[in-house]
Amino acid sequence: MRNGFSGLLLCCVLFLLAGTVHAQDIFPLDFTVFSLGEGPRTVLVVGGIQGDEPGGFSAATLLTTHYQMENGSVWVVPNLNFPSIIKRSRGLHGDMNRKFARLDDKDPEFATVRRIQELIDHPQVALVLNLHDGSGYYRHKYEDKLRNPARWGQSVIIDQTDLPGVFMGALEAEAEKAAATANEALIQAGHRLHVHNTKTADGDHEMEKSLSFYAVRRGKAAFGLEASKEFSVELRAYYHLLMVESFLRQAGVDFSRSFALTPDGVRGALQDNLAVSFADNRVFLPLEDARPAINYLPLPKGSPAQAVPTKPIMAVLPCAKGGEGQFCVHYGNRMLTLIRPEWREVDNSLSAVRVRVDGEDRQIPFGQVVYVGDSLLVEPIEGYRVNAIGFDNGKPDEAGVDLRLKDFMPRFSVDKQGKMFRVEIYRNQLFSGMFLVYFDKDKQNSPNRPRMARNAGSLPDRPGPESSLGF
C-alpha cells in the first residue's frame, strides 16, 4: 500500500454530537492505521493511548506524513485514544493503557481496546512500539526529585529481560541498543536515556494491564518509549524518533524521511501542511497561519463531518458549549481555528474556472491556491457569479475585474498576514466552489507553501469488521 492516507481505517465507535448537529451528522473520532511499506513481518507503532502525551502522538504522526519505508513493513496508529487527544486528557474514561488485561464489555472504550488487541495479534506483527511521554528522567538510583526510579521520562521500557523464541526477543539487549543509539544524538548530556525493566510478571499489577505487556503475553516483542514531559513537544518527538528509527533499523526496516532529524526539523515538519478540505475539495483551507475564526464559509450541510485533514491527529468537530452552529478545527491538543459556516446547497456543474494571473491565462480547479504577483481576473461565465471575499466594487458579480491586494480588506483574509483571500463561485444561490488567491508569487516555490488535503476517503461512521481489519 502507499504511504499516508491509503492507510487502513479502524473505528473506536465514538460519535460526538453537539449543538444543533442533526442525527445524520455524526463526527467519528476513529483511530487510524497507516500501512507503510511491505515486508514479511511488520513493526506496529502506537501513539496517543493517553491524550496528554503529545510527544508520542506527534512523533507517530510524522511517521505517517514524512517517512517513506523503502524496505520493510510498518503499521502506525498515531491517534489510538483520539477523543482524549482532542480534550488534552490522560483518558476520558480512565487510563486506556490499564485496560489490556481485563475489561468489562460495557466500558466505553471496549471496542477500541479489542480492535487494537486484534491488530497486535495479527500474525504479521512481530514488534510493537508504544510511544509515551513520562515525567522527569528515569534513573536506576535516586539522584533528585526529577531523576529517580519513580520517574519514567527518557527511558525504554521492557517488561522482562527476554522473550525466548521470538523475533527481537532479547528485549533488554535490543532496548540497550536503541537507547545507546539515541544517546549519540543528545541535545544535552542530562537527557540521557536508560532502560527500565519493570519485571512485570514478578508482581507489577499495574503494568500487567498495559498494552506492551499484552503484546508480550501474545508472544510479540514490545517496548514502551518514554520521552520526558520536561521538554517541549518538538524535543519530545525528536527523542521518540531517535528511538523509533533505531528500532526500525534493528528490525531490518530501511526508510527515508523528508526533514532533518533535529528539534528544529521536527518542529517544521509538525507545523507544515496543516490544512483541511470539504465537499470533495471544493473548499480547501490552509491553516498554518489561519485567523482565529473563518466566517461565513459556504459549506453543504453534513460536510464538516466528512472533512479531509492533512494530518491524522486533526479533526473538525462541533465547538464546545457556547459555540452552537460553529466548528472547531483541532490539531492534536490545540485548536487551529473556528469555522462559522454559511450552509449552501452545492452546484456540481462546474469544477474549474478560467482566470488571468499576472497576464497569463490559466484554468484553475476548485480547491487550489493561486499565487499572484500583481493581479488576478476571473473570466466571466454565463449563469455564474464571482464573489471575492473582502473585495467590494459595488457590483454583485466580480468576474472580469482585476483583483489586487490593495483593494482587499485585510480582516477578511484567511491568514493572519492578510495575503490569502477566498474567491467563491455561485450559480444563482447554489455554491459551485472556491479557490484561494495568495498575493505573494514567491511563496509558490516554498517547500512550506499551502498544499491540498490528500484525496482520502472520510473516516468510517461505523465499526469495521472485527476479524478482517479492513484489509
C-alpha positions, 0 to 999 in steps of 0.5 A, a space after each residue: 500500500 502507499 504511504 499516508 492516507 491509503 492507510 487502513 481505517 479502524 473505528 473506536 465507535 465514538 460519535 460526538 454530537 453537539 449543538 444543533 448537529 442533526 442525527 445524520 451528522 455524526 463526527 467519528 473520532 476513529 483511530 487510524 492505521 497507516 500501512 507503510 511499506 511491505 515486508 514479511 513481518 511488520 513493526 506496529 507503532 502506537 501513539 496517543 493511548 493517553 491524550 496528554 502525551 503529545 510527544 508520542 502522538 506527534 512523533 507517530 504522526 510524522 511517521 505517517 506524513 514524512 517517512 517513506 519505508 523503502 524496505 520493510 513493513 510498518 503499521 502506525 496508529 498515531 491517534 489510538 485514544 483520539 477523543 482524549 487527544 482532542 480534550 488534552 486528557 490522560 483518558 476520558 474514561 480512565 487510563 486506556 493503557 490499564 485496560 489490556 488485561 481485563 475489561 468489562 464489555 460495557 466500558 466505553 472504550 471496549 471496542 477500541 481496546 479489542 480492535 487494537 488487541 486484534 491488530 497486535 495479534 495479527 500474525 504479521 506483527 512481530 514488534 510493537 512500539 508504544 510511544 509515551 511521554 513520562 515525567 522527569 528522567 528515569 534513573 536506576 538510583 535516586 539522584 533528585 526529585 526529577 531523576 529517580 526510579 519513580 520517574 519514567 521520562 527518557 527511558 525504554 521500557 521492557 517488561 522482562 529481560 527476554 522473550 525466548 523464541 521470538 523475533 527481537 526477543 532479547 528485549 533488554 539487549 535490543 532496548 540497550 541498543 536503541 537507547 545507546 543509539 539515541 544517546 549519540 544524538 543528545 541535545 544535552 548530556 542530562 537527557 540521557 536515556 536508560 532502560 527500565 525493566 519493570 519485571 512485570 510478571 514478578 508482581 507489577 499489577 499495574 503494568 500487567 494491564 498495559 498494552 506492551 505487556 499484552 503484546 508480550 503475553 501474545 508472544 510479540 516483542 514490545 517496548 514502551 518509549 518514554 520521552 520526558 514531559 520536561 521538554 517541549 513537544 518538538 524535543 519530545 518527538 525528536 527523542 521518540 524518533 531517535 528511538 523509533 528509527 533505531 528500532 526500525 533499523 534493528 528490525 531490518 526496516 530501511 526508510 527515508 524521511 523528508 526533514 532533518 532529524 533535529 528539534 528544529 526539523 521536527 518542529 517544521 515538519 509538525 507545523 507544515 501542511 496543516 490544512 483541511 478540505 470539504 465537499 470533495 475539495 471544493 473548499 480547501 483551507 490552509 491553516 498554518 497561519 489561519 485567523 482565529 475564526 473563518 466566517 461565513 464559509 459556504 459549506 453543504 450541510 453534513 460536510 464538516 463531518 466528512 472533512 479531509 485533514 492533512 494530518 491524522 491527529 486533526 479533526 473538525 468537530 462541533 465547538 464546545 458549549 457556547 459555540 452552537 452552529 460553529 466548528 472547531 478545527 483541532 490539531 492534536 491538543 490545540 485548536 487551529 481555528 473556528 469555522 462559522 459556516 454559511 450552509 449552501 446547497 452545492 452546484 456540481 456543474 462546474 469544477 474549474 474556472 478560467 482566470 488571468 494571473 499576472 497576464 497569463 491565462 490559466 484554468 484553475 480547479 476548485 480547491 487550489 491556491 493561486 499565487 499572484 504577483 500583481 493581479 488576478 481576473 476571473 473570466 466571466 461565465 454565463 449563469 455564474 457569479 464571482 464573489 471575492 471575499 473582502 473585495 467590494 466594487 459595488 457590483 454583485 458579480 466580480 468576474 472580469 475585474 482585476 483583483 489586487 491586494 490593495 483593494 482587499 480588506 485585510 480582516 477578511 483574509 484567511 491568514 493572519 498576514 492578510 495575503 490569502 483571500 477566498 474567491 467563491 463561485 455561485 450559480 444563482 444561490 447554489 455554491 459551485 466552489 472556491 479557490 484561494 488567491 495568495 498575493 505573494 508569487 514567491 511563496 509558490 516555490 516554498 517547500 512550506 507553501 499551502 498544499 491540498 488535503 490528500 484525496 482520502 476517503 472520510 473516516 468510517 461512521 461505523 465499526 469495521 469488521 472485527 476479524 478482517 481489519 479492513 484489509 
